[in-house]
């Protein structure tokens, strides 16, 4: 089973890296961009020993406790067989 | 319309950052992890001036030409209304 965890800055937190990318893309001539925000993305391969419920709990715990800084970041994740 | 672009290292490329995260998680007692790979994730807000086909072309071009290093990375993206 594979888990995909996406970590991004909270909407209320300024994202200077995203703003820089947006500015660069605009200068390069790309049209129609209103906002760019950058985040992190983790692809976790899980062993066969876990069923779906256990995997969901384990990945949730990892995302919450390790991969995300709860002060400024939020996460979401999805599981795939 | 929103576009989500995911950039990750090609499967054939070693990901030391992911290996480090995996090692740290294992030491912390998390079970059942076989592999961890890290990538980047971009959330792009597009203006209303673009229809779906144009948006797909524009985001594909941005992902291919700017956000991804084609030598070592691959990308995928999805659009959401």
Backbone of each chain as nested JSON, in Angstrom:
{
  "chains": [
    {"id": "A", "residues": [
      {"number": 1, "name": "UNK", "atoms": {"N": [0.834, -1.198, 0.0], "CA": [0.0, 0.0, 0.0], "C": [0.87, 1.249, 0.0]}},
      {"number": 2, "name": "UNK", "atoms": {"N": [0.391, 2.27, -0.694], "CA": [1.149, 3.511, -0.75], "C": [0.366, 4.647, -0.108]}},
      {"number": 3, "name": "UNK", "atoms": {"N": [1.078, 5.504, 0.587], "CA": [0.436, 6.68, 1.171], "C": [1.075, 7.927, 0.565]}},
      {"number": 4, "name": "UNK", "atoms": {"N": [0.252, 8.9, 0.235], "CA": [0.745, 10.168, -0.282], "C": [0.375, 11.254, 0.723]}},
      {"number": 5, "name": "UNK", "atoms": {"N": [1.383, 11.912, 1.263], "CA": [1.142, 12.966, 2.249], "C": [1.531, 14.311, 1.637]}},
      {"number": 6, "name": "UNK", "atoms": {"N": [0.614, 15.264, 1.698], "CA": [0.869, 16.6, 1.162], "C": [0.893, 17.598, 2.311]}},
      {"number": 7, "name": "UNK", "atoms": {"N": [1.983, 18.314, 2.433], "CA": [2.118, 19.307, 3.502], "C": [2.241, 20.686, 2.87]}},
      {"number": 8, "name": "UNK", "atoms": {"N": [1.384, 21.601, 3.284], "CA": [1.487, 22.959, 2.735], "C": [1.347, 23.976, 3.858]}},
      {"number": 9, "name": "UNK", "atoms": {"N": [1.794, 25.187, 3.583], "CA": [1.647, 26.262, 4.553], "C": [0.163, 26.582, 4.72]}},
      {"number": 10, "name": "UNK", "atoms": {"N": [-0.244, 26.928, 5.93], "CA": [-1.616, 27.366, 6.162], "C": [-1.911, 28.583, 5.303]}},
      {"number": 11, "name": "UNK", "atoms": {"N": [-3.175, 28.718, 4.912], "CA": [-3.59, 29.84, 4.06], "C": [-3.209, 31.191, 4.677]}},
      {"number": 12, "name": "UNK", "atoms": {"N": [-3.224, 31.259, 6.006], "CA": [-2.966, 32.524, 6.686], "C": [-1.477, 32.862, 6.769]}},
      {"number": 13, "name": "UNK", "atoms": {"N": [-0.622, 31.93, 6.339], "CA": [0.821, 32.142, 6.436], "C": [1.372, 32.577, 5.078]}},
      {"number": 14, "name": "UNK", "atoms": {"N": [2.162, 33.632, 5.084], "CA": [2.772, 34.14, 3.863], "C": [3.723, 33.104, 3.276]}},
      {"number": 15, "name": "UNK", "atoms": {"N": [3.703, 32.939, 1.943], "CA": [4.566, 31.954, 1.293], "C": [5.513, 32.668, 0.321]}},
      {"number": 16, "name": "UNK", "atoms": {"N": [6.646, 33.179, 0.82], "CA": [7.553, 33.951, -0.036], "C": [8.127, 33.123, -1.192]}},
      {"number": 17, "name": "UNK", "atoms": {"N": [8.329, 31.827, -0.956], "CA": [8.862, 30.967, -2.013], "C": [7.873, 30.879, -3.178]}},
      {"number": 18, "name": "UNK", "atoms": {"N": [6.605, 30.688, -2.829], "CA": [5.554, 30.649, -3.854], "C": [5.462, 31.959, -4.612]}},
      {"number": 19, "name": "UNK", "atoms": {"N": [5.546, 33.081, -3.873], "CA": [5.471, 34.406, -4.504], "C": [6.63, 34.614, -5.481]}},
      {"number": 20, "name": "UNK", "atoms": {"N": [7.807, 34.127, -5.103], "CA": [8.972, 34.256, -5.972], "C": [8.77, 33.463, -7.264]}},
      {"number": 21, "name": "UNK", "atoms": {"N": [8.259, 32.238, -7.126], "CA": [7.989, 31.414, -8.31], "C": [6.965, 32.109, -9.201]}},
      {"number": 22, "name": "UNK", "atoms": {"N": [5.915, 32.663, -8.566], "CA": [4.885, 33.35, -9.332], "C": [5.461, 34.537, -10.101]}},
      {"number": 23, "name": "UNK", "atoms": {"N": [6.312, 35.338, -9.415], "CA": [6.943, 36.48, -10.062], "C": [7.817, 36.051, -11.235]}},
      {"number": 24, "name": "UNK", "atoms": {"N": [8.575, 34.976, -11.037], "CA": [9.467, 34.489, -12.088], "C": [8.66, 34.011, -13.296]}},
      {"number": 25, "name": "UNK", "atoms": {"N": [7.581, 33.263, -13.027], "CA": [6.75, 32.758, -14.133], "C": [6.127, 33.915, -14.907]}},
      {"number": 26, "name": "UNK", "atoms": {"N": [5.689, 34.953, -14.196], "CA": [5.081, 36.107, -14.851], "C": [6.1, 36.781, -15.767]}},
      {"number": 27, "name": "UNK", "atoms": {"N": [7.317, 36.971, -15.25], "CA": [8.381, 37.598, -16.046], "C": [8.698, 36.759, -17.277]}},
      {"number": 28, "name": "UNK", "atoms": {"N": [8.564, 35.43, -17.157], "CA": [8.869, 34.547, -18.283], "C": [7.746, 34.5, -19.309]}},
      {"number": 29, "name": "UNK", "atoms": {"N": [6.627, 35.176, -18.999], "CA": [5.572, 35.296, -19.995], "C": [4.394, 34.351, -19.819]}},
      {"number": 30, "name": "UNK", "atoms": {"N": [4.389, 33.562, -18.767], "CA": [3.237, 32.685, -18.546], "C": [2.055, 33.498, -18.056]}},
      {"number": 31, "name": "UNK", "atoms": {"N": [0.883, 33.222, -18.643], "CA": [-0.296, 34.058, -18.398], "C": [-1.292, 33.392, -17.432]}},
      {"number": 32, "name": "UNK", "atoms": {"N": [-2.101, 34.248, -16.806], "CA": [-3.269, 33.757, -16.087], "C": [-3.015, 33.188, -14.707]}},
      {"number": 33, "name": "UNK", "atoms": {"N": [-1.817, 33.444, -14.143], "CA": [-1.532, 32.916, -12.814], "C": [-1.94, 33.91, -11.739]}},
      {"number": 34, "name": "UNK", "atoms": {"N": [-2.781, 33.496, -10.83], "CA": [-3.208, 34.389, -9.76], "C": [-2.415, 34.187, -8.477]}},
      {"number": 35, "name": "UNK", "atoms": {"N": [-2.029, 32.954, -8.227], "CA": [-1.296, 32.673, -7.004], "C": [-0.552, 31.351, -7.153]}},
      {"number": 36, "name": "UNK", "atoms": {"N": [0.627, 31.269, -6.549], "CA": [1.368, 30.009, -6.509], "C": [1.784, 29.764, -5.072]}},
      {"number": 37, "name": "UNK", "atoms": {"N": [1.559, 28.575, -4.582], "CA": [2.034, 28.216, -3.239], "C": [2.787, 26.902, -3.345]}},
      {"number": 38, "name": "UNK", "atoms": {"N": [3.901, 26.817, -2.603], "CA": [4.663, 25.583, -2.681], "C": [4.559, 24.781, -1.4]}},
      {"number": 39, "name": "UNK", "atoms": {"N": [4.571, 23.482, -1.542], "CA": [4.532, 22.62, -0.375], "C": [5.44, 21.421, -0.549]}},
      {"number": 40, "name": "UNK", "atoms": {"N": [5.334, 20.481, 0.377], "CA": [6.133, 19.263, 0.312], "C": [5.221, 18.082, 0.075]}},
      {"number": 41, "name": "UNK", "atoms": {"N": [5.825, 17.035, -0.413], "CA": [5.029, 15.891, -0.83], "C": [5.825, 14.636, -0.49]}},
      {"number": 42, "name": "UNK", "atoms": {"N": [5.215, 13.706, 0.222], "CA": [5.908, 12.487, 0.647], "C": [5.178, 11.267, 0.107]}},
      {"number": 43, "name": "UNK", "atoms": {"N": [5.946, 10.348, -0.461], "CA": [5.382, 9.109, -0.972], "C": [5.897, 8.001, -0.051]}},
      {"number": 44, "name": "UNK", "atoms": {"N": [5.011, 7.382, 0.702], "CA": [5.419, 6.379, 1.689], "C": [4.915, 5.007, 1.268]}},
      {"number": 45, "name": "UNK", "atoms": {"N": [5.84, 4.052, 1.082], "CA": [5.441, 2.67, 0.79], "C": [5.307, 1.919, 2.101]}},
      {"number": 46, "name": "UNK", "atoms": {"N": [4.148, 1.305, 2.309], "CA": [3.89, 0.591, 3.546], "C": [3.975, -0.91, 3.318]}},
      {"number": 47, "name": "UNK", "atoms": {"N": [4.451, -1.635, 4.344], "CA": [4.533, -3.086, 4.25], "C": [3.163, -3.736, 4.213]}},
      {"number": 48, "name": "UNK", "atoms": {"N": [3.119, -5.027, 3.859], "CA": [1.845, -5.736, 3.751], "C": [1.262, -6.082, 5.121]}},
      {"number": 49, "name": "UNK", "atoms": {"N": [2.045, -5.867, 6.196], "CA": [1.58, -6.227, 7.525], "C": [0.43, -5.373, 8.052]}},
      {"number": 50, "name": "UNK", "atoms": {"N": [0.193, -4.209, 7.413], "CA": [-0.839, -3.293, 7.915], "C": [-2.114, -3.387, 7.079]}},
      {"number": 51, "name": "UNK", "atoms": {"N": [-3.261, -3.441, 7.74], "CA": [-4.504, -3.314, 6.958], "C": [-4.821, -1.82, 6.799]}},
      {"number": 52, "name": "UNK", "atoms": {"N": [-5.904, -1.529, 6.081], "CA": [-6.173, -0.146, 5.701], "C": [-6.369, 0.778, 6.908]}},
      {"number": 53, "name": "UNK", "atoms": {"N": [-7.099, 0.282, 7.915], "CA": [-7.374, 1.109, 9.099], "C": [-6.087, 1.424, 9.853]}},
      {"number": 54, "name": "UNK", "atoms": {"N": [-5.247, 0.37, 10.026], "CA": [-3.968, 0.571, 10.713], "C": [-3.078, 1.53, 9.938]}},
      {"number": 55, "name": "UNK", "atoms": {"N": [-3.057, 1.34, 8.599], "CA": [-2.223, 2.194, 7.754], "C": [-2.67, 3.649, 7.883]}},
      {"number": 56, "name": "UNK", "atoms": {"N": [-3.989, 3.855, 7.861], "CA": [-4.52, 5.211, 7.962], "C": [-4.098, 5.852, 9.289]}},
      {"number": 57, "name": "UNK", "atoms": {"N": [-4.198, 5.076, 10.383], "CA": [-3.821, 5.601, 11.695], "C": [-2.326, 5.919, 11.742]}},
      {"number": 58, "name": "UNK", "atoms": {"N": [-1.514, 4.989, 11.213], "CA": [-0.058, 5.163, 11.265], "C": [0.386, 6.364, 10.423]}},
      {"number": 59, "name": "UNK", "atoms": {"N": [-0.13, 6.458, 9.212], "CA": [0.256, 7.568, 8.335], "C": [-0.237, 8.898, 8.907]}},
      {"number": 60, "name": "UNK", "atoms": {"N": [-1.441, 8.911, 9.466], "CA": [-1.968, 10.118, 10.104], "C": [-1.064, 10.58, 11.23]}},
      {"number": 61, "name": "UNK", "atoms": {"N": [-0.592, 9.599, 12.027], "CA": [0.27, 9.92, 13.154], "C": [1.613, 10.481, 12.664]}},
      {"number": 62, "name": "UNK", "atoms": {"N": [2.183, 9.848, 11.648], "CA": [3.457, 10.323, 11.085], "C": [3.297, 11.739, 10.531]}},
      {"number": 63, "name": "UNK", "atoms": {"N": [2.217, 11.954, 9.773], "CA": [1.998, 13.27, 9.169], "C": [1.849, 14.339, 10.241]}},
      {"number": 64, "name": "UNK", "atoms": {"N": [1.076, 14.022, 11.287], "CA": [0.773, 14.988, 12.335], "C": [1.982, 15.269, 13.212]}},
      {"number": 65, "name": "UNK", "atoms": {"N": [2.677, 14.186, 13.596], "CA": [3.719, 14.317, 14.619], "C": [5.096, 14.637, 14.051]}},
      {"number": 66, "name": "UNK", "atoms": {"N": [5.341, 14.241, 12.809], "CA": [6.703, 14.393, 12.289], "C": [6.783, 15.306, 11.062]}},
      {"number": 67, "name": "UNK", "atoms": {"N": [5.94, 15.045, 10.075], "CA": [6.126, 15.723, 8.791], "C": [5.594, 17.15, 8.771]}},
      {"number": 68, "name": "UNK", "atoms": {"N": [4.702, 17.468, 9.702], "CA": [4.059, 18.78, 9.683], "C": [4.445, 19.606, 10.91]}},
      {"number": 69, "name": "UNK", "atoms": {"N": [4.713, 20.877, 10.708], "CA": [4.842, 21.821, 11.813], "C": [3.467, 22.455, 12.032]}},
      {"number": 70, "name": "UNK", "atoms": {"N": [2.762, 22.035, 13.091], "CA": [1.353, 22.434, 13.236], "C": [1.138, 23.935, 13.422]}},
      {"number": 71, "name": "UNK", "atoms": {"N": [2.206, 24.659, 13.757], "CA": [2.058, 26.106, 13.947], "C": [1.789, 26.8, 12.615]}},
      {"number": 72, "name": "UNK", "atoms": {"N": [2.493, 26.366, 11.564], "CA": [2.359, 27.089, 10.292], "C": [1.905, 26.212, 9.132]}},
      {"number": 73, "name": "UNK", "atoms": {"N": [1.839, 24.89, 9.35], "CA": [1.534, 24.016, 8.213], "C": [0.285, 23.176, 8.448]}},
      {"number": 74, "name": "UNK", "atoms": {"N": [-0.292, 22.71, 7.35], "CA": [-1.395, 21.759, 7.437], "C": [-1.098, 20.608, 6.481]}},
      {"number": 75, "name": "UNK", "atoms": {"N": [-1.768, 19.462, 6.706], "CA": [-1.482, 18.309, 5.847], "C": [-2.774, 17.651, 5.398]}},
      {"number": 76, "name": "UNK", "atoms": {"N": [-2.664, 16.902, 4.31], "CA": [-3.717, 15.954, 3.951], "C": [-3.025, 14.735, 3.393]}},
      {"number": 77, "name": "UNK", "atoms": {"N": [-3.663, 13.59, 3.435], "CA": [-3.034, 12.407, 2.861], "C": [-4.068, 11.489, 2.23]}},
      {"number": 78, "name": "UNK", "atoms": {"N": [-3.59, 10.657, 1.315], "CA": [-4.479, 9.68, 0.706], "C": [-3.753, 8.345, 0.647]}},
      {"number": 79, "name": "UNK", "atoms": {"N": [-4.525, 7.262, 0.68], "CA": [-3.954, 5.916, 0.598], "C": [-4.348, 5.294, -0.729]}},
      {"number": 80, "name": "UNK", "atoms": {"N": [-3.456, 4.464, -1.232], "CA": [-3.727, 3.8, -2.509], "C": [-3.225, 2.367, -2.432]}},
      {"number": 81, "name": "UNK", "atoms": {"N": [-4.043, 1.419, -2.901], "CA": [-3.616, 0.01, -2.808], "C": [-2.57, -0.336, -3.853]}}
    ]},
    {"id": "B", "residues": [
      {"number": 1, "name": "UNK", "atoms": {"N": [-9.955, 28.385, -11.24], "CA": [-9.517, 26.993, -11.362], "C": [-8.179, 26.804, -10.648]}},
      {"number": 2, "name": "UNK", "atoms": {"N": [-8.004, 25.646, -10.051], "CA": [-6.747, 25.382, -9.352], "C": [-6.009, 24.225, -10.008]}},
      {"number": 3, "name": "UNK", "atoms": {"N": [-4.69, 24.352, -10.054], "CA": [-3.874, 23.261, -10.581], "C": [-2.94, 22.78, -9.481]}},
      {"number": 4, "name": "UNK", "atoms": {"N": [-2.81, 21.474, -9.363], "CA": [-1.896, 20.89, -8.39], "C": [-0.807, 20.144, -9.168]}},
      {"number": 5, "name": "UNK", "atoms": {"N": [0.434, 20.581, -8.997], "CA": [1.548, 19.954, -9.702], "C": [2.423, 19.222, -8.696]}},
      {"number": 6, "name": "UNK", "atoms": {"N": [2.696, 17.954, -8.955], "CA": [3.531, 17.147, -8.068], "C": [4.816, 16.795, -8.797]}},
      {"number": 7, "name": "UNK", "atoms": {"N": [5.936, 17.146, -8.225], "CA": [7.231, 16.856, -8.834], "C": [7.993, 15.912, -7.915]}},
      {"number": 8, "name": "UNK", "atoms": {"N": [8.433, 14.783, -8.469], "CA": [9.208, 13.858, -7.632], "C": [10.404, 13.35, -8.42]}},
      {"number": 9, "name": "UNK", "atoms": {"N": [11.383, 12.838, -7.697], "CA": [12.549, 12.253, -8.346], "C": [12.129, 11.008, -9.117]}},
      {"number": 10, "name": "UNK", "atoms": {"N": [12.765, 10.778, -10.256], "CA": [12.498, 9.546, -11.006], "C": [12.819, 8.34, -10.138]}},
      {"number": 11, "name": "UNK", "atoms": {"N": [12.111, 7.24, -10.384], "CA": [12.302, 6.02, -9.595], "C": [13.765, 5.558, -9.615]}},
      {"number": 12, "name": "UNK", "atoms": {"N": [14.444, 5.804, -10.732], "CA": [15.816, 5.33, -10.892], "C": [16.846, 6.207, -10.184]}},
      {"number": 13, "name": "UNK", "atoms": {"N": [16.391, 7.339, -9.637], "CA": [17.314, 8.268, -8.983], "C": [17.251, 8.074, -7.459]}},
      {"number": 14, "name": "UNK", "atoms": {"N": [18.411, 7.968, -6.848], "CA": [18.503, 7.803, -5.401], "C": [17.938, 9.044, -4.691]}},
      {"number": 15, "name": "UNK", "atoms": {"N": [17.178, 8.836, -3.626], "CA": [16.581, 9.947, -2.886], "C": [17.107, 9.944, -1.441]}},
      {"number": 16, "name": "UNK", "atoms": {"N": [18.275, 10.547, -1.209], "CA": [18.878, 10.511, 0.132], "C": [18.012, 11.189, 1.186]}},
      {"number": 17, "name": "UNK", "atoms": {"N": [17.283, 12.233, 0.792], "CA": [16.41, 12.941, 1.739], "C": [15.297, 12.006, 2.231]}},
      {"number": 18, "name": "UNK", "atoms": {"N": [14.701, 11.285, 1.287], "CA": [13.669, 10.32, 1.66], "C": [14.218, 9.222, 2.56]}},
      {"number": 19, "name": "UNK", "atoms": {"N": [15.428, 8.726, 2.225], "CA": [16.061, 7.667, 3.033], "C": [16.314, 8.152, 4.453]}},
      {"number": 20, "name": "UNK", "atoms": {"N": [16.723, 9.407, 4.591], "CA": [16.978, 9.977, 5.913], "C": [15.691, 10.041, 6.729]}},
      {"number": 21, "name": "UNK", "atoms": {"N": [14.612, 10.487, 6.083], "CA": [13.31, 10.552, 6.771], "C": [12.887, 9.151, 7.202]}},
      {"number": 22, "name": "UNK", "atoms": {"N": [13.07, 8.177, 6.288], "CA": [12.691, 6.793, 6.606], "C": [13.471, 6.279, 7.817]}},
      {"number": 23, "name": "UNK", "atoms": {"N": [14.793, 6.539, 7.818], "CA": [15.639, 6.113, 8.928], "C": [15.216, 6.759, 10.241]}},
      {"number": 24, "name": "UNK", "atoms": {"N": [14.895, 8.056, 10.189], "CA": [14.478, 8.771, 11.389], "C": [13.164, 8.22, 11.923]}},
      {"number": 25, "name": "UNK", "atoms": {"N": [12.215, 7.975, 11.008], "CA": [10.91, 7.439, 11.433], "C": [11.07, 6.068, 12.067]}},
      {"number": 26, "name": "UNK", "atoms": {"N": [11.947, 5.239, 11.481], "CA": [12.179, 3.896, 12.011], "C": [12.744, 3.984, 13.429]}},
      {"number": 27, "name": "UNK", "atoms": {"N": [13.718, 4.865, 13.617], "CA": [14.315, 5.056, 14.944], "C": [13.29, 5.545, 15.959]}},
      {"number": 28, "name": "UNK", "atoms": {"N": [12.318, 6.321, 15.49], "CA": [11.294, 6.859, 16.386], "C": [10.216, 5.825, 16.7]}},
      {"number": 29, "name": "UNK", "atoms": {"N": [10.283, 4.668, 16.065], "CA": [9.379, 3.59, 16.425], "C": [8.185, 3.377, 15.511]}},
      {"number": 30, "name": "UNK", "atoms": {"N": [8.116, 4.126, 14.416], "CA": [7.009, 3.91, 13.479], "C": [7.26, 2.629, 12.692]}},
      {"number": 31, "name": "UNK", "atoms": {"N": [6.203, 1.828, 12.551], "CA": [6.35, 0.487, 11.98], "C": [5.831, 0.417, 10.546]}},
      {"number": 32, "name": "UNK", "atoms": {"N": [6.356, -0.581, 9.831], "CA": [5.754, -0.953, 8.55], "C": [6.119, -0.068, 7.372]}},
      {"number": 33, "name": "UNK", "atoms": {"N": [7.169, 0.759, 7.528], "CA": [7.555, 1.624, 6.413], "C": [8.584, 0.93, 5.536]}},
      {"number": 34, "name": "UNK", "atoms": {"N": [8.298, 0.806, 4.268], "CA": [9.247, 0.162, 3.357], "C": [10.102, 1.167, 2.6]}},
      {"number": 35, "name": "UNK", "atoms": {"N": [9.509, 2.298, 2.291], "CA": [10.253, 3.299, 1.536], "C": [9.586, 4.664, 1.706]}},
      {"number": 36, "name": "UNK", "atoms": {"N": [10.409, 5.702, 1.748], "CA": [9.873, 7.064, 1.776], "C": [10.589, 7.865, 0.694]}},
      {"number": 37, "name": "UNK", "atoms": {"N": [9.848, 8.575, -0.107], "CA": [10.454, 9.468, -1.093], "C": [9.829, 10.85, -0.938]}},
      {"number": 38, "name": "UNK", "atoms": {"N": [10.671, 11.877, -1.059], "CA": [10.124, 13.211, -0.926], "C": [10.107, 13.951, -2.243]}},
      {"number": 39, "name": "UNK", "atoms": {"N": [9.093, 14.771, -2.425], "CA": [9.008, 15.579, -3.634], "C": [8.496, 16.963, -3.329]}},
      {"number": 40, "name": "UNK", "atoms": {"N": [8.217, 17.712, -4.387], "CA": [7.691, 19.058, -4.235], "C": [6.26, 19.102, -4.734]}},
      {"number": 41, "name": "UNK", "atoms": {"N": [5.557, 20.099, -4.282], "CA": [4.138, 20.176, -4.57], "C": [3.773, 21.642, -4.766]}},
      {"number": 42, "name": "UNK", "atoms": {"N": [3.14, 21.969, -5.881], "CA": [2.788, 23.355, -6.184], "C": [1.281, 23.489, -6.351]}},
      {"number": 43, "name": "UNK", "atoms": {"N": [0.735, 24.506, -5.732], "CA": [-0.684, 24.79, -5.849], "C": [-0.793, 26.087, -6.64]}},
      {"number": 44, "name": "UNK", "atoms": {"N": [-1.341, 26.024, -7.846], "CA": [-1.396, 27.198, -8.714], "C": [-2.842, 27.629, -8.915]}},
      {"number": 45, "name": "UNK", "atoms": {"N": [-3.156, 28.867, -8.531], "CA": [-4.497, 29.402, -8.794], "C": [-4.487, 30.093, -10.146]}},
      {"number": 46, "name": "UNK", "atoms": {"N": [-5.423, 29.694, -11.012], "CA": [-5.47, 30.254, -12.356], "C": [-6.626, 31.241, -12.471]}},
      {"number": 47, "name": "UNK", "atoms": {"N": [-6.443, 32.282, -13.275], "CA": [-7.499, 33.271, -13.494], "C": [-8.665, 32.678, -14.267]}},
      {"number": 48, "name": "UNK", "atoms": {"N": [-9.786, 33.399, -14.295], "CA": [-10.978, 32.905, -14.977], "C": [-10.869, 33.02, -16.497]}},
      {"number": 49, "name": "UNK", "atoms": {"N": [-9.825, 33.705, -16.976], "CA": [-9.672, 33.903, -18.419], "C": [-9.37, 32.638, -19.203]}},
      {"number": 50, "name": "UNK", "atoms": {"N": [-8.955, 31.587, -18.523], "CA": [-8.552, 30.362, -19.224], "C": [-9.648, 29.297, -19.137]}},
      {"number": 51, "name": "UNK", "atoms": {"N": [-9.944, 28.633, -20.258], "CA": [-10.831, 27.479, -20.152], "C": [-9.991, 26.25, -19.824]}},
      {"number": 52, "name": "UNK", "atoms": {"N": [-10.649, 25.103, -19.657], "CA": [-9.963, 23.922, -19.147], "C": [-8.813, 23.458, -20.054]}},
      {"number": 53, "name": "UNK", "atoms": {"N": [-9.054, 23.472, -21.365], "CA": [-8.028, 23.012, -22.308], "C": [-6.805, 23.918, -22.269]}},
      {"number": 54, "name": "UNK", "atoms": {"N": [-7.064, 25.246, -22.267], "CA": [-5.952, 26.206, -22.196], "C": [-5.192, 26.056, -20.889]}},
      {"number": 55, "name": "UNK", "atoms": {"N": [-5.956, 25.89, -19.796], "CA": [-5.327, 25.751, -18.48], "C": [-4.431, 24.513, -18.468]}},
      {"number": 56, "name": "UNK", "atoms": {"N": [-4.941, 23.419, -19.031], "CA": [-4.171, 22.181, -19.059], "C": [-2.867, 22.369, -19.832]}},
      {"number": 57, "name": "UNK", "atoms": {"N": [-2.961, 23.058, -20.972], "CA": [-1.773, 23.293, -21.795], "C": [-0.776, 24.182, -21.047]}},
      {"number": 58, "name": "UNK", "atoms": {"N": [-1.289, 25.256, -20.429], "CA": [-0.416, 26.221, -19.744], "C": [0.281, 25.564, -18.544]}},
      {"number": 59, "name": "UNK", "atoms": {"N": [-0.499, 24.842, -17.736], "CA": [0.084, 24.209, -16.55], "C": [1.079, 23.111, -16.968]}},
      {"number": 60, "name": "UNK", "atoms": {"N": [0.753, 22.362, -18.009], "CA": [1.677, 21.343, -18.515], "C": [2.997, 21.964, -18.937]}},
      {"number": 61, "name": "UNK", "atoms": {"N": [2.9, 23.12, -19.612], "CA": [4.099, 23.812, -20.078], "C": [4.938, 24.304, -18.896]}},
      {"number": 62, "name": "UNK", "atoms": {"N": [4.269, 24.894, -17.911], "CA": [4.976, 25.383, -16.724], "C": [5.663, 24.224, -16.001]}},
      {"number": 63, "name": "UNK", "atoms": {"N": [4.924, 23.133, -15.811], "CA": [5.482, 21.984, -15.096], "C": [6.701, 21.427, -15.834]}},
      {"number": 64, "name": "UNK", "atoms": {"N": [6.59, 21.31, -17.152], "CA": [7.641, 20.702, -17.962], "C": [8.865, 21.604, -18.079]}},
      {"number": 65, "name": "UNK", "atoms": {"N": [8.595, 22.903, -18.33], "CA": [9.701, 23.805, -18.67], "C": [10.353, 24.464, -17.457]}},
      {"number": 66, "name": "UNK", "atoms": {"N": [9.589, 24.613, -16.373], "CA": [10.127, 25.389, -15.255], "C": [10.248, 24.583, -13.96]}},
      {"number": 67, "name": "UNK", "atoms": {"N": [9.16, 23.901, -13.587], "CA": [9.132, 23.304, -12.25], "C": [9.905, 21.992, -12.152]}},
      {"number": 68, "name": "UNK", "atoms": {"N": [10.139, 21.344, -13.295], "CA": [10.765, 20.027, -13.285], "C": [12.131, 20.052, -13.959]}},
      {"number": 69, "name": "UNK", "atoms": {"N": [13.09, 19.376, -13.35], "CA": [14.363, 19.121, -14.01], "C": [14.245, 17.759, -14.702]}},
      {"number": 70, "name": "UNK", "atoms": {"N": [14.095, 17.763, -16.037], "CA": [13.751, 16.51, -16.737], "C": [14.83, 15.429, -16.649]}},
      {"number": 71, "name": "UNK", "atoms": {"N": [16.037, 15.811, -16.261], "CA": [17.103, 14.808, -16.161], "C": [16.845, 13.853, -14.995]}},
      {"number": 72, "name": "UNK", "atoms": {"N": [16.395, 14.403, -13.869], "CA": [16.233, 13.554, -12.684], "C": [14.819, 13.528, -12.118]}},
      {"number": 73, "name": "UNK", "atoms": {"N": [13.933, 14.385, -12.629], "CA": [12.606, 14.473, -12.019], "C": [11.493, 14.166, -13.011]}},
      {"number": 74, "name": "UNK", "atoms": {"N": [10.346, 13.787, -12.466], "CA": [9.15, 13.626, -13.269], "C": [8.009, 14.357, -12.591]}},
      {"number": 75, "name": "UNK", "atoms": {"N": [6.949, 14.668, -13.346], "CA": [5.843, 15.422, -12.765], "C": [4.514, 14.807, -13.152]}},
      {"number": 76, "name": "UNK", "atoms": {"N": [3.498, 15.138, -12.359], "CA": [2.121, 14.898, -12.757], "C": [1.305, 16.06, -12.226]}},
      {"number": 77, "name": "UNK", "atoms": {"N": [0.185, 16.329, -12.847], "CA": [-0.633, 17.418, -12.335], "C": [-2.105, 17.112, -12.504]}},
      {"number": 78, "name": "UNK", "atoms": {"N": [-2.91, 17.799, -11.693], "CA": [-4.357, 17.65, -11.823], "C": [-5.001, 19.023, -11.736]}},
      {"number": 79, "name": "UNK", "atoms": {"N": [-6.142, 19.175, -12.393], "CA": [-6.88, 20.441, -12.362], "C": [-8.16, 20.253, -11.562]}},
      {"number": 80, "name": "UNK", "atoms": {"N": [-8.565, 21.317, -10.896], "CA": [-9.784, 21.259, -10.093], "C": [-10.542, 22.569, -10.259]}},
      {"number": 81, "name": "UNK", "atoms": {"N": [-11.856, 22.49, -10.476], "CA": [-12.634, 23.734, -10.683], "C": [-12.857, 24.479, -9.375]}}
    ]}
  ]
}
